[in-house]
């Protein structure tokens, strides 16, 4: 199904052509003066020089050929040459009916579907998720869902940090606490225990303590580096202990990500490509891409067109140790071998842009990717507190993501219990759903690259541009449909009628913008466009609701038409919040 502006532009193009002008001048856009018209065409202005004619004369010619149009109910040529347009209610009804009858509301799948890998999450094992992890998870999940919706094959990868010095620190910290553990006995030849010798809570105590000590105690840091070397060299006990760390951490990560409706197809980490690094290094050396500089192995990535310094991409340090660059490049190599993606998208802090520019250039220069493979950096800003600085707890520490979710849920629970008769169990379940909408919408409604201020009072409000407001609108529609069914009616085979008033027409015009919005959000990797659309749609519906008798409408055919419009609005809103990664309860 064509987009609404394409349909209107086709009609306008025919009129330009009939008047003796280029049909390409008939491009229609949404009006930037909604007080004057619904749509506009500025083609007469663009054609004035081409045809050596006053713009208003061209506009008048075209307007004359649109008299009696079945598409536009009103066409006005306005000085100096604008065409102000209103769509006819009957034609709009046809588009709405077509939309309601089509899968995905008439969205045309992409012409050339891609295989896309989205790298988001990026959590380190043995560490709790904190508020700094929320943006990668929430934005990446939404981008994944949007790209899938338009027809791409998308693979989401958490890309865990599970192989670096933090593993050596955890193992060393554990050894100090439990030196008697069999994993540290080099002579042990039996099978290691299946149960981990620690809980997630203990694990999360060990890492920060070990990390802090390593910064003050050089000998301790050397021990941690030695433990990291033993792990990466395949020492049996260290590998078994590492597997326990991984299992316990991933179980906890899945629980926390799951509470935000964030899911990954792949739970791969840096460790998965450890054995590929020697092969990649040999390939880069043999191909003449990598060379030794001050003892380190590097690849030059500077280009002649650069206006700022781009340092070489380091592959191995002077002591032969791998870096993040190394594992990221090896991961690209593995992804190309296993999945052959057309595109890899990295959802990471925007402050890492230079780093990823180096990695991308290195991957291209060394031909780890095909020339046509796209490597995209989707950098996001920080979530800040009211002081404009990165969000902290009241005592100045970094808040755990689990705590942020719990505080938001508790705030929603308090608001839901106020003035509503609902069991404690139902209230808690609804609070959890609405809290996820508050957090995700509060984040995603901002353009990803921009910083934003986390304001729990605003994000949890049932009024304004918030997740709870969107959910409240959906629940309001569900409530009306429930009452309609209680009257003995069924919301099926509902024939819509042409809009009877301006608020009804405005709602229909917003509905038919759906496929334009989704395609734009997918092309630009922009979940905030989905948020902007559903906020406008929710406002259009609520304005219509307050001005229209629905269940009390006496004309049965008219009432069924209104119910049909409600069903379509609810379905579109539900599709949109699913793209954002949350869902609506049945009541609030």
C-alpha positions as a printed Julia matrix, in Angstrom:
588×3 Matrix{Float64}:
   0.0     0.0     0.0
   1.39    3.4    -0.98
   2.01    6.09    1.61
  -0.61    8.79    1.95
   1.7    11.53    0.65
   2.58    9.39   -2.38
  -1.12    8.97   -3.17
  -1.8    12.68   -2.83
   1.31   13.56   -4.85
   0.17   11.27   -7.67
  -3.15   13.11   -7.87
  -1.43   16.49   -7.74
   1.13   15.38  -10.36
  -1.7    14.51  -12.76
  -3.14   17.99  -12.31
   0.22   19.65  -13.01
   0.61   17.52  -16.13
  -2.94   18.27  -17.29
  -2.19   21.98  -16.89
   0.91   21.6   -19.07
   3.58   21.41  -16.41
   6.01   18.75  -15.17
   4.18   16.18  -13.02
   7.24   16.01  -10.71
   6.25   19.46   -9.41
   3.2    17.9    -7.75
   4.91   16.76   -4.56
   2.56   17.1    -1.6
   3.7    17.56    2.0
   1.94   17.84    5.33
   0.96   21.44    6.0
   3.24   23.6     8.11
   0.18   25.77    8.77
  -2.47   23.3     9.99
  -4.69   26.28   10.85
  -4.97   26.97    7.11
  -4.93   23.56    5.45
  -4.14   19.86    5.92
  -1.59   19.45    3.11
   0.28   21.75    0.78
   2.13   21.75   -2.53
   4.86   24.26   -3.35
   5.49   23.01   -6.88
   4.28   26.22   -8.51
   7.06   28.12   -6.72
   9.65   25.63   -7.96
   8.27   25.74  -11.53
   8.16   29.52  -11.89
  11.72   29.88  -13.21
  11.43   26.78  -15.41
   8.26   28.05  -17.14
   8.98   31.79  -16.83
   5.63   32.34  -15.29
   4.37   33.85  -12.04
   3.99   31.14   -9.37
   0.42   32.19   -8.59
  -0.53   31.79  -12.26
   0.81   28.22  -12.26
  -0.96   27.5    -8.97
  -4.26   28.83  -10.37
  -3.88   26.67  -13.5
  -3.32   23.55  -11.41
  -6.13   24.4    -8.96
  -8.55   24.68  -11.87
  -7.69   21.14  -13.01
  -8.42   19.83   -9.51
 -12.0    21.09   -9.41
 -14.23   18.1    -8.83
 -11.3    15.94   -7.68
 -12.33   12.87   -5.74
  -9.14   13.13   -3.68
  -9.22   16.75   -2.5
 -12.3    18.41   -1.05
 -10.67   21.83   -1.14
  -7.85   23.33   -3.24
  -6.79   26.97   -2.84
  -4.11   28.83   -4.78
  -2.6    31.35   -2.38
  -0.09   34.12   -3.14
   2.72   34.01   -3.93
   2.0    30.52   -5.35
   1.18   27.95   -2.68
  -1.48   25.3    -3.11
  -3.38   24.7     0.14
  -5.17   21.36    0.24
  -7.76   19.46    2.21
  -8.32   15.76    1.62
 -11.87   14.6     0.97
 -13.51   12.59    3.75
 -14.57    9.89    1.27
 -11.08    9.42   -0.15
  -9.56    9.4     3.36
 -12.09    6.73    4.33
 -10.94    4.58    1.39
  -7.31    4.86    2.52
  -8.25    4.04    6.14
 -10.27    0.99    5.02
  -7.4    -0.2     2.84
  -5.03    0.25    5.75
  -7.26   -1.71    8.14
  -7.53   -4.6     5.67
  -3.78   -4.92    4.96
  -1.15   -6.81    6.98
   0.94   -4.39    9.04
  -1.57   -1.66    8.17
  -0.42   -1.41    4.58
   3.3    -1.15    5.28
   5.2    -2.27    2.19
   8.14   -4.52    3.12
  11.59   -3.24    2.16
  12.53   -3.98   -1.43
  15.95   -5.38   -0.56
  15.84   -7.07    2.85
  19.17   -7.14    4.66
  20.7    -9.46    7.2
  21.58   -7.14   10.09
  23.49   -7.82   13.3
  22.84   -5.35   16.1
  25.52   -5.23   18.8
  23.91   -3.83   21.94
  23.96   -4.46   25.65
  27.73   -4.78   26.11
  27.52   -5.81   29.75
  30.57   -7.11   31.64
  30.07  -10.4    33.47
  30.61  -10.46   37.23
  29.4    -6.84   37.43
  25.82   -5.71   38.09
  24.05   -3.73   35.4
  23.88   -0.05   36.3
  21.89    2.87   34.88
  24.59    3.46   32.26
  23.54    0.19   30.61
  19.92    1.19   30.06
  20.34    3.19   26.86
  22.26    0.54   24.89
  19.7    -2.1    25.87
  16.56   -0.04   25.32
  17.64    1.66   22.07
  19.15   -1.52   20.62
  16.04   -3.56   21.39
  13.77   -1.01   19.72
  15.99   -0.67   16.63
  16.01   -4.48   16.35
  12.21   -4.64   16.5
  11.73   -1.77   14.02
  14.14   -3.27   11.48
  12.46   -6.67   11.77
   9.02   -5.12   11.35
   9.91   -3.58    7.99
  11.25   -6.9     6.7
  14.94   -7.21    7.54
  16.46  -10.33    9.11
  17.93   -9.09   12.39
  20.21  -10.81   14.89
  20.71   -9.18   18.28
  24.02   -9.87   20.08
  24.7    -8.87   23.7
  28.52   -8.99   23.16
  29.58   -9.67   26.75
  32.8    -8.46   28.31
  33.89  -11.85   29.65
  37.58  -12.25   28.9
  39.65   -9.31   30.06
  41.42   -8.27   33.24
  38.14   -8.14   35.16
  38.06  -11.95   34.99
  41.54  -12.12   36.5
  40.49   -9.68   39.2
  37.43  -11.76   40.14
  39.46  -14.99   40.2
  42.17  -13.38   42.35
  39.59  -11.9    44.7
  37.92  -15.29   45.03
  41.26  -17.0    45.66
  41.96  -14.63   48.55
  38.58  -15.44   50.07
  38.6   -19.18   49.34
  42.18  -20.36   48.76
  41.09  -23.93   49.55
  38.88  -24.18   46.42
  39.82  -27.13   44.23
  40.09  -24.84   41.17
  43.39  -23.48   42.52
  44.92  -26.93   43.05
  47.2   -27.53   40.04
  47.46  -31.24   40.87
  43.69  -31.85   40.82
  42.7   -34.25   37.99
  39.05  -35.02   38.78
  35.8   -33.4    37.67
  35.06  -29.96   39.02
  31.81  -29.3    40.95
  28.75  -28.48   38.84
  27.53  -25.85   41.29
  29.26  -22.48   41.48
  31.13  -21.79   44.74
  29.52  -18.34   44.99
  26.22  -16.51   44.48
  25.63  -13.52   42.22
  25.6   -11.28   45.32
  29.02  -12.56   46.41
  30.34  -12.19   42.87
  29.18   -8.58   42.77
  31.04   -7.88   46.03
  34.27   -9.49   44.86
  34.84   -7.49   41.67
  34.65   -3.89   43.02
  36.82   -4.84   46.01
  39.41   -6.5    43.78
  39.33   -3.66   41.28
  39.83   -1.01   43.97
  42.71   -2.95   45.55
  44.46   -3.45   42.19
  44.63    0.33   41.72
  46.56    0.76   44.96
  48.49   -2.52   45.17
  50.85   -3.21   42.24
  51.61   -6.72   43.45
  47.91   -7.54   43.63
  47.36   -6.22   40.09
  50.26   -8.37   38.87
  48.57  -11.42   40.43
  45.3   -10.51   38.66
  47.14  -10.18   35.35
  48.77  -13.54   35.95
  45.33  -15.06   36.65
  44.03  -13.5    33.41
  46.97  -15.02   31.52
  46.32  -18.46   33.05
  42.63  -18.25   32.14
  43.36  -17.22   28.56
  46.07  -19.88   28.28
  43.58  -22.59   29.12
  44.56  -23.56   32.69
  41.9   -26.11   33.58
  40.82  -24.89   37.0
  40.68  -21.26   35.9
  38.58  -22.15   32.88
  36.13  -24.13   35.06
  35.88  -21.25   37.52
  35.39  -18.79   34.66
  32.52  -20.94   33.33
  30.84  -20.7    36.74
  31.28  -16.91   36.7
  29.79  -16.78   33.23
  26.82  -19.02   34.07
  25.9   -17.15   37.26
  26.33  -13.74   35.64
  24.38  -14.55   32.47
  21.46  -15.93   34.51
  21.34  -12.65   36.43
  21.75  -10.56   33.27
  18.9   -12.4    31.57
  16.67  -11.67   34.57
  17.52   -7.96   34.55
  17.32   -7.51   30.79
  14.1    -9.55   30.82
  12.53   -7.11   33.28
  12.92   -4.48   30.54
  11.61   -6.79   27.79
  15.08   -6.86   26.23
  16.09  -10.1    24.51
  19.18  -11.21   22.62
  19.49  -13.88   19.95
  23.18  -14.37   20.69
  24.88  -14.37   24.09
  28.38  -14.22   22.7
  31.32  -12.49   24.31
  34.94  -11.58   23.82
  35.94  -15.12   24.83
  34.21  -16.57   21.76
  36.83  -15.06   19.46
  39.93  -15.63   21.62
  41.05  -18.59   19.52
  40.52  -16.6    16.29
  42.96  -13.85   17.24
  46.2   -15.66   16.21
  44.66  -16.43   12.81
  43.56  -12.81   12.36
  46.96  -11.43   13.43
  48.79  -13.76   11.0
  46.43  -12.7     8.2
  47.03   -8.99    8.88
  50.8    -9.48    8.96
  50.92  -11.61    5.83
  48.69   -9.18    3.95
  51.03   -6.32    4.75
  48.35   -4.48    6.69
  49.92   -4.64   10.17
  53.39   -3.59   11.26
  55.38   -3.1    14.47
  55.48    0.41   15.91
  57.21    1.01   19.26
  56.83   -2.69   19.98
  53.08   -2.81   19.3
  51.35   -4.28   16.25
  49.29   -1.59   14.51
  47.36   -0.87   11.31
  47.39    2.64    9.83
  43.82    3.89    9.3
  44.48    7.56    8.5
  43.06    8.79    5.19
  44.2    11.69    3.0
  40.9    13.5     3.46
  41.14   13.52    7.28
  41.14   16.99    8.8
  41.94   15.69   12.29
  44.45   13.16   13.56
  43.27    9.54   13.45
  45.75    7.37   15.36
  46.69    3.88   14.11
  44.5     0.98   15.24
  46.48   -1.12   17.73
  46.05   -4.87   17.26
  48.44   -6.16   19.94
  50.26   -4.35   22.73
  54.04   -4.51   22.99
  53.74   -7.44   25.43
  51.59   -9.33   22.9
  48.35   -8.81   24.83
  45.07   -8.29   22.96
  42.93   -5.17   23.36
  39.28   -4.29   22.83
  40.24   -3.41   19.23
  41.56   -6.94   18.81
  38.45   -8.69   20.06
  36.1    -6.31   18.21
  37.92   -6.96   14.93
  38.01  -10.7    15.57
  34.28  -10.53   16.32
  33.68   -8.84   12.96
  35.7   -11.6    11.3
  33.65  -14.28   13.09
  30.36  -12.59   12.23
  31.28  -12.44    8.56
  32.18  -16.14    8.57
  29.15  -17.37   10.5
  26.4   -14.99    9.39
  27.65  -12.93    6.4
  25.62   -9.86    7.47
  24.93   -7.0     5.09
  25.1    -4.56    7.99
  26.41   -4.46   11.56
  25.05   -1.77   13.87
  26.83   -0.88   17.11
  24.63    0.76   19.76
  27.15    2.36   22.12
  27.99    5.55   23.99
  28.62    8.36   21.49
  31.92    9.12   23.25
  33.29    5.96   21.65
  32.85    7.32   18.13
  36.58    7.76   17.42
  37.32    4.26   18.68
  34.72    2.72   16.36
  35.89    4.88   13.48
  39.32    3.25   13.91
  37.84   -0.24   14.15
  35.6     0.24   11.09
  38.44    1.64    9.0
  40.71   -1.19   10.07
  38.07   -3.79    9.2
  37.68   -2.24    5.74
  41.38   -1.74    5.07
  42.19   -5.33    6.05
  39.2    -6.62    4.07
  37.61   -8.35    7.06
  34.31   -7.15    5.56
  33.13   -6.97    1.98
  33.15   -3.51    0.35
  29.34   -3.44    0.4
  29.04   -4.44    4.08
  27.79   -1.5     6.14
  29.29   -0.81    9.56
  27.16    1.68   11.47
  27.8     3.53   14.7
  24.62    4.45   16.59
  26.0     6.58   19.41
  23.79    7.59   22.3
  24.03   10.37   24.86
  24.01   10.02   28.63
  21.1     9.73   31.02
  21.63   12.6    33.45
  20.29   13.68   36.82
  18.6    16.99   37.52
  22.06   18.57   37.88
  22.82   17.78   34.24
  25.53   15.26   35.2
  25.41   11.47   34.69
  22.66   10.01   36.87
  23.77    8.99   40.39
  22.17    7.7    43.58
  21.39   10.14   46.38
  24.73    9.36   48.02
  26.61    9.96   44.78
  27.16    6.35   43.72
  26.27    4.7    40.43
  22.75    3.3    40.7
  22.14   -0.32   39.8
  19.7    -0.81   36.95
  17.72   -3.19   39.14
  17.27   -0.42   41.71
  16.16    2.08   39.06
  13.54   -0.36   37.77
  12.35   -1.1    41.31
  12.07    2.6    42.26
  10.11    3.34   39.08
   7.83    0.37   39.69
   7.21    1.43   43.31
   6.34    4.96   42.16
   3.9     3.55   39.59
   2.39    1.2    42.19
   1.74    4.14   44.52
   0.02    6.11   41.73
  -2.04    3.14   40.54
  -3.32    2.4    44.06
  -4.48    6.0    44.5
  -8.22    6.2    43.83
  -8.42    2.84   42.06
 -10.01   -0.34   43.3
  -7.54   -3.05   42.38
  -6.07   -6.0    44.26
  -2.49   -5.68   45.46
  -1.41   -8.45   43.09
  -3.07   -6.82   40.06
  -1.73   -3.4    41.04
   1.83   -4.73   41.26
   1.55   -6.52   37.9
   0.18   -3.37   36.23
   2.82   -1.24   37.98
   5.57   -3.4    36.49
   4.15   -3.02   32.98
   3.63    0.73   33.3
   7.07    1.22   34.9
   8.72   -0.4    31.85
   6.75    1.97   29.6
   7.83    4.94   31.73
  11.52    4.04   31.56
  11.6     3.02   27.91
   9.44    5.82   26.57
  11.29    8.36   28.73
  14.51    7.23   27.07
  13.35    6.52   23.52
  11.33    9.71   23.08
  14.66   11.54   22.98
  16.83   11.42   19.9
  19.41    8.73   20.68
  22.46   10.98   20.28
  21.18   13.56   22.77
  21.66   13.54   26.54
  18.48   13.67   28.59
  17.48   14.28   32.2
  15.89   11.38   34.06
  12.86   12.79   35.88
  10.91   10.06   37.66
   7.96   12.37   38.43
   7.55   13.37   34.78
   8.25    9.92   33.33
   5.65    8.26   35.59
   2.96   10.9    34.98
  -0.3     9.87   33.32
  -0.35   13.23   31.54
   1.92   14.66   28.86
   4.43   13.0    26.58
   5.0     9.85   28.68
   4.72    6.09   28.46
   1.94    5.91   31.08
  -0.11    8.44   29.07
   0.19    6.26   25.95
  -0.82    3.16   27.93
  -3.71    5.01   29.57
  -5.0     5.88   26.09
  -4.86    2.24   25.0
  -6.56    1.11   28.22
  -9.29    3.74   27.67
  -9.98    2.26   24.22
  -9.99   -1.28   25.63
 -12.5    -0.2    28.27
 -14.88    1.23   25.63
 -14.61   -1.95   23.56
 -15.3    -4.07   26.65
 -18.46   -2.05   27.38
 -19.48   -2.39   23.73
 -19.23   -6.18   24.04
 -21.19   -6.07   27.31
 -24.02   -4.48   25.32
 -24.21   -7.71   23.33
 -22.28   -6.36   20.34
 -19.2    -7.79   18.65
 -16.39   -5.58   17.3
 -16.19   -7.56   14.06
 -16.84   -6.71   10.39
 -17.22   -3.06   11.27
 -17.9    -0.89    8.22
 -16.37    2.52    8.66
 -18.15    5.65    7.5
 -16.64    8.92    6.34
 -15.52   11.22    9.15
 -18.37   13.3    10.52
 -16.32   16.01   12.23
 -12.86   17.54   12.31
 -11.56   15.57   15.31
 -12.59   12.28   13.7
 -10.94   13.3    10.45
  -7.77   14.38   12.28
  -7.58   10.96   13.93
  -7.92    9.22   10.57
  -5.27   11.45    8.99
  -2.87   10.58   11.8
  -3.6     6.84   11.43
  -2.73    6.81    7.73
   0.71    8.26    8.48
   1.72    4.98   10.15
   3.62    3.36    7.28
   5.47    6.59    6.45
   6.59    6.86   10.06
   7.77    3.23   10.39
   9.78    3.33    7.18
  11.43    6.57    8.27
  12.2     5.19   11.75
  13.8     2.09   10.18
  15.86    4.04    7.64
  17.17    6.46   10.26
  17.4     3.95   13.16
  15.24    6.39   15.09
  12.87    5.02   17.76
  12.09    8.61   18.81
  10.04    8.91   15.6
   7.77    6.11   16.82
   7.35    7.94   20.14
   6.52   11.24   18.43
   3.94    9.48   16.24
   2.12    7.64   19.03
   2.05   10.75   21.2
   0.36   12.64   18.35
  -1.94    9.68   17.7
  -2.9     9.41   21.39
  -3.62   13.16   21.46
  -5.72   12.9    18.3
  -7.69   10.01   19.77
  -8.3    11.71   23.13
  -9.46   14.91   21.39
 -11.82   12.8    19.26
 -13.01   10.88   22.34
 -13.91   14.03   24.26
 -15.84   15.47   21.3
 -17.68   12.34   20.13
 -20.52   10.24   21.49
 -19.48    6.65   20.92
 -21.41    4.08   22.97
 -24.36    6.46   23.34
 -24.54    7.11   19.58
 -28.14    6.25   18.56
 -27.42    5.48   14.9
 -26.32    1.81   14.97
 -24.33    2.05   11.72
 -22.58    5.18   12.92
 -21.82    3.55   16.28
 -20.3     0.49   14.56
 -18.18    2.78   12.41
 -16.86    4.57   15.49
 -16.06    1.26   17.16
 -14.21    0.19   14.0
 -12.12    3.35   14.22
 -11.34    2.58   17.87
 -10.25   -0.97   17.03
  -7.89    0.31   14.33
  -6.46    3.0    16.65
  -5.87    0.45   19.41
  -4.18   -1.98   17.0
  -1.88    0.71   15.61
  -0.95    1.94   19.1
  -0.25   -1.65   20.21
   1.94   -2.23   17.16
   3.89    0.93   17.98
   4.51    0.17   21.65
   5.66   -3.31   20.63
   8.26   -1.61   18.42
   9.39    0.29   21.51
   9.48   -2.88   23.59
   6.61   -2.59   26.06
   2.96   -3.63   26.3
  -0.31   -2.32   27.68
  -2.32   -3.82   30.54
  -6.07   -4.38   30.21
  -6.82   -1.88   32.96
  -5.0     0.78   34.95
